[in-house]
Amino acid sequence: MNWKSIFNVRGTNYWILAMGIAANLLWSFFALVIAFMFLLEAGEGNIGLAYVGLLIGEFVGPLLIGWFSGWLAFDDRGATYGVIGAFGSVLMILLTLLASGWIAILLSIAALAGGFNGGTLSRYRGRRKP
């Protein structure tokens, strides 16, 4: 796989790219709202648990969305759909958690890794459809 081709959007379905970005924005918004509600209920003593939950959620969400976007497109460019779609999560994370420093960077890396892995898993490895 050529790493430069991941960010090349020529030949991709723009509607599926937009759907992936929007789905990641919504996923991250709801994950952050749930984490903040948990912190309001449980207090600051469980902030580590909230961080771990956010980290898992920000990896698994873009992974599933990237897999579905790549599977839906069926053009063997799944990593492109996954990584570019995960930028929706990165945008939401940076807008809400940029002041907290390292956790925003860690969650952004997890979201991009999840999108890449999900998109890579969606690559077609069997016989081509006629």
C-alpha positions as CSV (number, residue, x, y, z in Angstrom):
1,M,0.0,0.0,0.0
2,N,1.3,3.4,-0.9
3,W,0.9,5.7,2.1
4,K,0.5,8.8,-0.1
5,S,-2.5,7.3,-1.8
6,I,-4.5,7.2,1.4
7,F,-5.0,11.0,1.3
8,N,-5.7,11.1,-2.5
9,V,-9.5,11.4,-2.9
10,R,-9.5,11.1,-6.7
11,G,-11.7,8.2,-7.7
12,T,-13.5,7.9,-4.3
13,N,-17.2,8.4,-3.7
14,Y,-17.6,11.8,-2.1
15,W,-21.0,11.0,-0.6
16,I,-19.5,8.1,1.3
17,L,-16.6,10.2,2.4
18,A,-19.0,12.9,3.7
19,M,-21.1,10.2,5.4
20,G,-18.0,8.8,7.1
21,I,-17.0,12.3,8.4
22,A,-20.5,13.1,9.6
23,A,-20.9,9.7,11.3
24,N,-17.6,10.1,13.1
25,L,-18.6,13.7,14.2
26,L,-21.8,12.3,15.7
27,W,-20.0,9.3,17.3
28,S,-17.4,11.5,19.0
29,F,-20.0,14.0,20.1
30,F,-22.1,11.3,21.8
31,A,-19.0,9.6,23.2
32,L,-17.8,12.8,24.8
33,V,-21.3,13.7,26.1
34,I,-21.5,10.3,27.8
35,A,-18.0,10.7,29.2
36,F,-18.8,14.1,30.6
37,M,-22.1,12.9,32.1
38,F,-20.2,10.0,33.7
39,L,-17.7,12.5,35.2
40,L,-20.6,14.6,36.6
41,E,-22.2,11.6,38.2
42,A,-19.1,9.8,39.5
43,G,-16.9,12.7,40.3
44,E,-13.3,13.5,39.6
45,G,-12.0,10.3,41.3
46,N,-12.9,8.2,38.3
47,I,-11.3,10.4,35.6
48,G,-8.9,7.6,34.6
49,L,-11.9,5.3,33.9
50,A,-13.5,8.0,31.8
51,Y,-10.2,8.4,29.8
52,V,-10.0,4.7,29.2
53,G,-13.6,4.5,28.1
54,L,-13.1,7.4,25.7
55,L,-9.9,5.8,24.3
56,I,-11.7,2.6,23.6
57,G,-14.8,4.4,22.2
58,E,-12.7,6.6,20.0
59,F,-10.9,3.6,18.6
60,V,-13.8,1.3,18.1
61,G,-16.2,3.9,16.6
62,P,-14.0,5.0,13.7
63,L,-13.0,1.4,13.2
64,L,-16.6,0.4,12.6
65,I,-17.5,3.5,10.6
66,G,-14.3,3.1,8.5
67,W,-15.1,-0.6,7.8
68,F,-18.7,0.2,6.9
69,S,-17.7,3.1,4.6
70,G,-15.1,1.0,2.8
71,W,-17.4,-2.0,2.5
72,L,-20.2,0.3,1.1
73,A,-17.9,1.8,-1.5
74,F,-16.4,-1.5,-2.6
75,D,-13.6,0.1,-4.6
76,D,-10.6,-1.2,-2.7
77,R,-9.8,2.2,-1.2
78,G,-11.1,1.4,2.3
79,A,-8.1,3.0,4.1
80,T,-8.9,6.3,2.4
81,Y,-12.5,6.2,3.6
82,G,-11.5,5.2,7.1
83,V,-8.7,7.8,7.7
84,I,-10.5,10.7,6.1
85,G,-13.7,9.8,7.9
86,A,-11.8,9.7,11.2
87,F,-10.9,13.3,10.7
88,G,-14.5,14.0,11.8
89,S,-13.7,12.5,15.2
90,V,-10.4,14.4,15.4
91,L,-12.2,17.6,14.7
92,M,-14.7,17.0,17.5
93,I,-12.0,15.9,19.9
94,L,-9.8,18.9,19.3
95,L,-12.7,21.3,19.6
96,T,-13.7,20.0,23.0
97,L,-10.6,18.7,24.6
98,L,-7.8,20.8,23.2
99,A,-7.3,22.6,26.6
100,S,-6.6,19.2,28.3
101,G,-3.4,18.7,26.4
102,W,-2.1,15.1,26.0
103,I,-5.5,13.3,26.2
104,A,-6.7,15.2,23.1
105,I,-3.6,14.1,21.2
106,L,-3.9,10.5,22.4
107,L,-7.6,10.3,21.5
108,S,-7.0,11.8,18.1
109,I,-4.3,9.2,17.3
110,A,-6.6,6.5,18.5
111,A,-9.4,7.7,16.2
112,L,-7.1,7.9,13.2
113,A,-5.7,4.4,14.0
114,G,-9.2,3.0,14.3
115,G,-10.3,4.6,11.0
116,F,-7.2,3.2,9.3
117,N,-7.7,-0.3,10.7
118,G,-11.4,-0.4,9.9
119,G,-10.8,0.8,6.3
120,T,-8.0,-1.7,5.8
121,L,-10.2,-4.5,7.0
122,S,-12.9,-3.6,4.4
123,R,-10.6,-4.3,1.5
124,Y,-12.0,-7.0,-0.8
125,R,-9.8,-10.1,-0.8
126,G,-11.9,-12.6,-2.6
127,R,-13.0,-13.0,-6.2
128,R,-14.1,-9.9,-8.0
129,K,-17.8,-9.4,-8.8
130,P,-18.5,-9.7,-12.5
